[in-house]
């Protein structure tokens, strides 16, 4: 699902369980969502070591390496959104297009091993920003109206879970 696409549901996101990756959109525990996200980041290395990171996980989809680098950017942008909520919430945050970012950053030319190092660093900065962000503040978002720390954490936790699932598809499980 593109960052630029509005999400369905009463709170701006799907409800229930993601039919693909199994993420529980009804989970409301902030700390649990942060923990799930960090745990899924830790699993990425093991999964990536069992596939060819340069080959598309399925025809027409991205490679494992691309998914790792995209997930790095998801968490880096998430960190910046959490900092905006903490430091300058009146400013707001923009939408972004993952395909444009992938092309500009040349994901296919980036090392998947360095991607895993960057993913761990991004998750560390993200979790720190998540725990420091106020829970009673929101910032303007062009498509969601406004987003708070919970919205950012939930969306990012789903993205990490979903992209780990994406890479696992290459295993044929």
C-alpha positions in Angstrom: 0.0 0.0 0.0 1.5 3.3 -1.0 2.2 6.0 1.5 0.2 8.4 -0.7 -2.9 6.2 -0.6 -5.6 6.9 2.0 -6.2 4.0 4.3 -9.7 2.6 4.8 -11.4 2.4 8.2 -12.9 4.7 10.7 -9.5 5.7 12.2 -7.8 6.0 8.8 -6.5 2.4 8.7 -7.9 -1.0 8.0 -9.6 -3.0 10.8 -9.0 -6.6 11.9 -6.1 -8.6 10.7 -4.1 -7.8 7.5 -5.1 -10.7 5.2 -1.6 -11.0 3.8 0.9 -10.5 6.7 -1.3 -11.1 9.7 -0.7 -7.7 11.3 -3.5 -7.0 13.9 -4.8 -3.5 13.2 -7.0 -3.7 16.3 -3.9 -3.9 18.6 -3.9 -0.7 20.7 -0.9 -1.4 22.9 1.6 1.3 22.0 4.6 -0.5 23.6 3.5 -3.8 22.2 3.4 -2.3 18.7 6.9 -0.8 19.1 8.2 -4.2 20.4 6.6 -6.1 17.5 8.2 -3.7 15.0 11.7 -4.0 16.6 11.3 -7.8 16.8 10.4 -8.0 13.1 13.4 -5.9 12.2 15.6 -8.4 14.0 14.1 -11.2 12.0 14.8 -9.6 8.6 18.5 -10.7 8.7 17.7 -14.3 9.1 15.1 -14.3 6.4 17.3 -12.4 4.0 20.1 -14.8 4.5 18.0 -17.6 3.1 17.1 -15.9 -0.2 18.9 -14.3 -3.1 18.4 -10.6 -2.0 18.8 -9.4 -5.6 16.0 -11.5 -7.1 12.4 -10.4 -7.1 10.5 -12.3 -4.3 7.8 -13.1 -6.9 7.5 -12.0 -10.5 6.6 -8.3 -10.7 7.5 -7.6 -7.1 10.6 -6.1 -5.5 13.7 -8.0 -4.5 14.5 -8.7 -0.8 17.2 -6.0 -0.9 14.7 -3.5 -2.1 12.2 -4.4 0.6 15.0 -4.0 3.2 16.0 -0.6 1.9 12.4 0.5 1.7 11.8 -0.6 5.3 14.9 1.5 6.3 13.2 4.5 4.7 9.9 3.7 6.3 11.5 3.8 9.8 13.6 6.9 9.0 10.6 8.8 7.8 8.6 7.5 10.7 11.3 8.8 13.1 11.1 12.2 11.4 7.3 12.2 11.8 7.6 11.3 15.5 10.2 14.1 15.9 7.7 16.5 14.2 5.0 15.4 16.7 7.5 16.0 19.5 9.2 19.2 18.4 7.1 21.1 15.9 3.6 19.5 15.5 2.1 22.6 13.9 4.3 22.1 10.9 2.8 18.8 9.6 4.3 16.0 7.6 4.1 15.3 3.8 3.1 12.1 2.0 5.8 10.3 0.1 5.9 7.8 -2.8 8.0 4.7 -2.2 8.6 4.1 -5.9 10.1 7.6 -6.3 12.2 7.1 -3.2 13.4 3.7 -4.5 14.4 5.2 -7.8 16.1 8.2 -6.3 18.0 6.1 -3.8 18.9 3.5 -6.4 17.8 0.6 -4.1 19.1 -2.0 -6.6 22.6 -0.7 -6.3 22.7 -0.7 -2.5 24.2 -3.5 -0.5 21.7 -5.7 1.3 24.1 -6.3 4.1 24.5 -2.5 4.6 20.7 -2.3 4.3 20.4 -4.6 7.3 22.9 -2.5 9.3 20.9 0.6 8.3 17.7 -1.1 9.3 18.9 -1.9 12.8 20.1 1.7 13.2 16.8 3.0 11.9 14.8 0.8 14.2 16.9 2.0 17.2 16.3 5.7 16.4 12.6 5.0 15.6 11.9 3.2 18.9 13.6 6.0 20.9 11.6 8.6 19.0 8.4 6.6 19.5 8.9 6.3 23.3 9.8 10.0 23.6 6.8 11.3 21.5 3.8 12.8 23.4 0.6 10.7 23.0 -1.7 13.7 23.2 -0.3 15.7 20.2 -1.0 15.4 16.5 0.4 16.9 13.4 -1.3 17.8 10.1 -1.1 15.1 7.3 -2.4 15.9 3.8 -4.5 12.7 3.5 -5.2 11.6 7.1 -6.1 15.0 8.4 -3.9 14.7 11.4 -1.7 11.9 12.8 -0.3 11.3 16.3 2.4 9.1 17.7 0.1 6.0 17.9 -0.8 6.4 14.2 2.8 6.6 13.1 3.8 3.6 15.3 0.9 1.5 14.1 1.4 2.3 10.4 5.2 1.7 10.7 4.8 -1.5 12.6 2.4 -2.8 9.9 4.9 -1.7 7.1 7.8 -3.7 8.8 5.6 -6.7 9.4 4.2 -6.6 5.8 7.6 -6.2 4.2 9.1 -9.0 6.2 6.2 -11.1 4.9 7.0 -9.8 1.4 10.6 -11.1 1.7 9.4 -14.4 3.2 7.4 -15.0 0.0 10.7 -15.8 -1.8 11.0 -18.8 0.5 7.8 -20.3 -1.1 6.2 -21.0 2.3 
